[in-house]
Amino acid sequence: MLTALALTVCLAPAHAGEVATLTADLPLRWDGRAAEPDEIAEALGDTVAEVATRWAIFAQAHDAEVELTEDGRVLVYTHSSKSKRTKELALVEDTLELVDELLPERPAPQVDADREVYMAEPTDSETLVLLQVEDEEEYADVLDELAGLEPYLASWSESAKELGGFTLTRPLAACWIESLDDMEEWDIRNELVHRLAHLAIARRFGELPYWLQMGLNWHVEEELLGGIYCFPHRIGFVWATEHTSWDKDLHNHFDGSRYAFFENLAAWQRGTYRGILARQAFGFARFLLTHHREDTPQILSDLFHLRAMDGVTVQEDGSWQLIPGWEPSEEAQTEVFERVLGEGILLEVLDYFVEGKRYKKPRRRS
């Protein structure tokens, strides 16, 4: 059972009486019906119930609702009507189903097995939190709430208030604002799918190279919704024709210009948007999941393992800290792709960029 003590630890320092008041008549629904924290705790465990209760209390203060999926895998915070929430939850299930189909369970890494690993392996167990807020004020409140949960977010949260949304891997949470000025070429369904795909993949495989994580998100978005409308960190006008032209853009960019593209792609910095790199990331992810789907989970496992080994600073006493924004080198990433898929794989990716749907996977010699 989720006791008053557990709730106190979860939510913030508070007296037991205050906790009882906070948790009365929460706007919390589980598997499509109203539910109490104790009921969720008994069925899914205290950890899931604590997450659901925290955001239900937050929702109560902001006139919102919280929907928890039957298995506790995803929590949706929303102001949508009941009929619209039903559609949102269906889209959540569709996204999870596609991610599970494309990228099933994570295999053991095959890279540098004898080296010390500092970061914990992904557990594929945390509740994914999707926060769909109404306006900038509520968005700022979400950032403050998360900064209270994770102290490392305190300095970031101030700069993040200038954004229209974010996706985090610790905790696994994403947020976006429903209505912003000058947001004509935008679709809330794509925002949900793109950011949920990011969280679901990160939950299973850990933090991946930025370019590849974004490419995978865009592939899922394109597969489910037939176009791309989510452009994290992009500033400026989005043309209506951009949503469905990425394959064509890649072909036009590389046809007759077969330069070594991967150096720039692997160096793409987190928190930025670059149009041609975005299309390359999308094309590379589409190539993997279309022509090498069975090997892609191994690639993702190995790429996270690079971060678990090298993406930290180690002190003399053996303690360590994450290096913010760390990315494996181009050489290290290339080694992973070539070990799993064979030498010359980057040239095959380039062929795919040029050929698109006409591309045929070459036969490999035995």
N, C-alpha and C positions, 0 to 999 in steps of 0.2 A: 504493500500500500504506500501511496505517496504521502508521507507524514508532513505535519506542519514544519518540522525541523528541516526536512529535505527541501521543502518549498522555500524556506528562509534562505538556505544556502544557494538555491538556484536563482532566486529573484534579486536579492540584495539584502543587506542587513535589515531586519524587521522583527517586530514582536509577533508572537503566534496569533494574537488577536487581529493584528493588521493583516496577516496572511489570510485568515479566515474571511475577512471582509473583502480582500482583493479577489478571492477565488469564488465569490458568490455570483451565480448566474453569468458565468463567462460566455462570450460568443464563440464557443468552441464546438465544432462538429467533427465527428469521426465516422468515416465510411457513410457519409450522407445523412447522419442524424445527430441530434444534440447529445453531448457526452460530458462526463465529469472526469477530472484529472485522476481520481482514484480508480475509476473504471479502466482508463487507458493504461495506468501503471500496472494494474493486475494482469492485463492482457499482453502488453507490449514492453513492460519494464519501466523503471523509474526514469531512466535517461530520456526516453521518448516523451514520457509524460511531463517532465520538467521543461523540455523544449516547447511542447504544445502549450503548457500553462504560461510560460514566460510571454509568448507572443499573443496568447489570448488576453492576458492582462493588458498588454500594450494595445491590442485591438479594441478592448473595452474603453480605453481612454481616447481612442481616435475614431470611434463609431465605425469600426470595421468588423470583419468576420474572419475566423480561422477555420480552415478545412484540413483535416488530417486524413491521408489515405488509409485504407484498411490495414495495410501492413506497416504503417508508420514511416514509410520510406520518404514521403514528401509531405511538407506542410505548406499550404497556400494561404497567405494573408491577403485579403481582397476587400474592396468596397462594392464588388459587382452584385447585381441582382441574383436571385436564386437560379433563374433560368440561365443566366450568363455564367454563373459559377459551375453549373452542370457541364457546360461546354468547355470551360477551362479545365475542369478535372478530367474530362474525356481526353483533352489534348495532353494533359500530364501523363495519362496512362499510355497514350499512343507514343509519346516521346520515350518513356521508359521501355516500352516494348521494342521499339526500334533500336535503342542503344543496346539492350540485352541481346538482340538478334545480331547486330553488327559486331559487338565487342563483348563476348561472353567472359566468363571468369578469367582472372588474371593468372598467367602461368608464372612459375619461378623465374627470376632473371638468369640470364646465361652469360653475363658480363662480369669479369673480375670477381669471381666467387670467393677468392681468397683474401680480398681486401676488406678492411673494417667498414661497416655501414653504420652511420650515425642516426639517420632518420628512421622512424618506425615504418614498417610496411603498411600500405593502405589496408583497412579492415573491411571496407564495403559495408559498413553498418550504420553510419551516422545519418540522422534525419536531414534531408535537404530542405532548406527554407527558402521559399519564393515569396518576396514581399512586393506587392503591387500597390503602390501608394498613390494618393490623389494629387498631391502638390508638393512644391519645394519645401514647405514648412514641415510637412509630415516626413518627407525624405530626410531632412536634417535631424529630426527626432530619431529616426531609425539609425542613423550614423552614430548619434550619441549613445544609443542603447548598445550598439555593437562595440563601441569603444569601451563601454563599461564591462562588457563581457571579456574582451581581449585587449589588455593594456597596450599591446604593440600597435593597435590600430589608432591610438589617440592622435598622433601627429598626422597620420594619413587622412583621418576623417575630416579635418579642416579643409584640405585641398579637394577631397572628394565631394564636398558640398557644391563645387562648381560643375560637377558632372550631372548627367541625366540618369545615371544608373551605374551599377557595379556588380561584379561577381567575385566572391572570395572563396579561397580554399580552406581557410581557418578563421572562423567556422565556415562550414559549407553553406553559404547564403548568397542570395542574389536579390537585387532590388532595382526597380525602375519606376519612373513617374508616368502615370497614365496619360496626362495631358500637359504638353509643353508648347510654348509659342514657337511658331515656324517649324512645326513637325508634321508637314503634310505627307511626305513620303515615308510613312511609318505605320507599322501594324502591330498591335499589342499581342497578337497570337504569335508572331515571329519572335517577339521579345521573350515571351514565355518559353517557347521551344528552344531557342538558341541558348538561353541562360540555364535552363534545366539540363540540356544536353551537356553543357560545360560541367555542372555540378555532378551529374551522374557519372561522367567519365572520370572526373577527378576523385570521386568517392572510391572508385574501383582501381584506378591506376596511379593516383597521386598527381602531383603537379608536373605537367609535361612542358616541353619547350613551347613558348608562347605561340609561335607560328603554327605548330601542329595542333595545339588545342583549339585555336581559333578556326583552323581549317576543318577539323572534325565537327565543331559546332555548326559551321555554315553548311556542311554536307547534310547533317541531320535536318536543318532548317529547310534546305532545298528539297530533300526527299519527302518531307511531310507536307510542306506548304507550297511547293512549286515556285519559290522565289526567295530572295534574300532581302530582308528589310532591317535587320539588326546590324548596326555599324558601331560597335563600341569604340569610344575615343575619337570618333570622327567629328570634325568641325567643318561646317560649310554645307552648301546646297547638295542635295542628292537628286539626280535626274531620274525621272520615272522609268527610263529605259534601262537603268542600271540593275534593276532587280532580277532580271532574267537573262542577262547578257554575258555572264562571267565566262562560260565556255568559249563563246565567240571572241571575247576580249583576249583571252589567253592565246587562242589561235592567231589572232591578228597581231599580237605583240611578238610572238615567237616565230611565226612563219617567215622563213628566210633570215632569221636572226637567232641562231642556236648558240647563244653565249652560255657560259657556266653560271647558272643562276643561283646555285645553292648557297654560295658564300653570303650573299645579301639576305636571302631568306632566313638562314640560320641566325643571322645577327639582328633580326628584327626585334626591337626593344619593346618590352611590355609597356602598356599604357599609351601606345601610339597607334596611329592608323596610317597606312600607306597603301594606296589603291592597287598598284600592280603586285605588291607583296601579298595583299589580301587575296587576290585572285590566284596567285601561285599556291598559297597555303590551301585554299579551297580545292584547287586542281590536284595537288599532291595528295590530300586526304581522300579525295574522290577516287584517285588512281589506286590507292591502297585498299580502300573498302570495296572497290569494284573488281579489281584484278588480283589482289593479294589479301583478301579478307581473313583467311585462315591463319596467316602469319602476323597480322597486325597486332593482336594482343601481345605477342612476344616482343615486338618492337617497342610498344608502349611500356611494357614491364622493364625492358632494358634501359630505356631512356630515363625513366624515373629513377632507376638504380644509380645512374650517373649522378643525379642530383643528391641522392641519399648518401653517396660517398664523398662527393667533391663540393657540393653546394653549401658548405659550412666552414666556419673558422673554428679551429680547435685550440684551446688554451693549454698552457703547460700542465695544469691540474687535470687535464682530460675532459673538462667541460667544453661545450660547443654551442655555437649560435648559427642560425640560418643566415645566409648571405642574401639580403633582399634583391630580387630581380635577377638572381644568378641564372645563367643559361649554359648548357654544355657547349663546347666549342664545335665549330663546323666539322673539324676532323673527327671528334668523338662521335658526333651524330652520324656522319658518313660511315664510320666503322660499324655502327649498329645496323644501319640499313644494308650495307654490303655483306655483313656476316649472316644476316637472316635471309636476304633476298638475292644475294650474289653480286659480284662485281659488275659494274656497268649499269646498276639499277638507276642511277641518276640520269643517264642518257635515255633510258626507257621512259622515265618520267617526262623528260623533255619531248620525246616523241609523242607521248600522250597529250601534252599541252598543244602540240601542233595538230595532231590527228583528231583529238576529241573522241566522238562516238565511233569514228572509223578505225580507231586504234585496235590492233590485234596483239594480244600478249604473245611474245615470241616463245617458241618451244625451247626448252632447256635440254642440253645434252645430259645423258645419264652417266 
